[in-house]
Amino acid sequence: MPTYRAPRGTRDLLPADRAVFDRLMRIAADLTARYGFRPIETPLFEQTAVFERGIGEITDVVEKELFRIAPRTEEAESWALRPEPTAGIMRAYVQHGMQTWPQPVKLTTTGPMFRYDRPQAGRYRQFWQFDVEAVGDAGPAIDAEVIELGHRFYTEAGVRDVEVLVNSIGDPACRPAYVETLKAHYRGHVATLPPTERDRLERNVLRLLDSKDPDMAALNAGAPRITDHLCDACAAHFESVKAHLDALGVPYRVDSGLVRGLDYYTRTAFEFYVAGREGQQQALGGGGRYDGLVELLGGRPTPGIGFGLGLDRVALVLAEQGVVAEVETAPLAVVVGADPEDTVGRLRVATLLRAGGLRARADLGRRKLGRQLEAAGKDGAHFAVILGDELADGQVQVRDLQAGTQRLVAMGDLIRDLARAEGSHKHG
Ligand code: HAM
């Protein structure tokens, strides 16, 4: 047992894992560029109030899962690691006056989030999200556009059987009456409520609907549905979102039990699941509309919609479904030499090749040529560049380790020669 280990609920992404994440991030970057989203980075920690106000004080994420940073001095502000990026991005939207930019402002970020949750498969204390936010458009067309983008991300990543669940959770016009109806429902069962839920009944009853407590499942199944209590404007918005999704050919299912776990949502809410795993706290991703959030954080009333997709869970599902990312890590060429002591020569040639844009390694072990060639083969290198007597005439031997052939190449032609060979290898 090693003395030091990664903190509970966190993982090291070893090179093979990291390669999977890199691929997902490349797909995310490419897709969002096509859809007109621009990258943004906000700090990994914010004033705690940004999360308390934005996400809501009586939510699991803030009440139980926030990583608070212990201040070094009494008078220091209170900070917390970000459990999600939306609140921080909206803080930045307000701080930098983005309401004066052409609307909607379409932003994207990908990075680590932190939640002090009970670790289990697919649930970590540090996890990665691919996030997009479209701010300043009240929808409903853009709601469908964002959902379609999320769906396409899974398709391009190669995840099979992704299901889109959608719902509307109303707005300040219709939600208060629904909240009262919901309270009445649970008040009839107070004695059977787990302690957290009993405590939240009067303070934030909506959060009972997304409770992780298994005892709540039956009670929630019989709860009144928000979709039966939507005002006309919210109902029309929801109908239009669905019509746009139909027109785009995005397959979806309405789940009137879907409420999401954060307080800022209004109207459109959605989640992505692998079919058959709905409702198991294993959403691959989720998002929705948050028309009150910018105002909550001190800005002018501004509508917005976005999503966060959990990359750790996507990586898990890809592994389960047997989708492997092909990543080229082997060097194109390994520079070896007849004189074991001539590390300078080998390193110089490798440096030359790298400067020319090629993946090259120099064998820096002081060992015989045969052993160097053996190691190059094990590395999966395509070529060995062999420095020998020909060097005096400005030439090296290039051995194609895969074909087993060898030829003399002038040093001046080496980069072009190897680059051409790599190109024909890739495309041929
Ligand atoms: P969320 O549903 O809390 O939404 O998280 C989004 C996704 O992050 C989840 O569906 C899941 O895949 C992943 N995730 C959450 N917690 C964990 C965890 N502990 N371990 C691994 N993965 C996790 C949000 O965060 C919103 N900010 C999404 C959003 C953006 N809504 C509007 N804009």
Residues whose N, C-alpha, C, O or C-beta is under 5 A from the ligand:
A	BS01	HAM	P83 E84 P85 T86 R115 D117 G122 R123 Y124 F127 V132 A283 L284 G285 G286 G287 G288 I305 G306 F307 G308 L309 G310 D312 R313
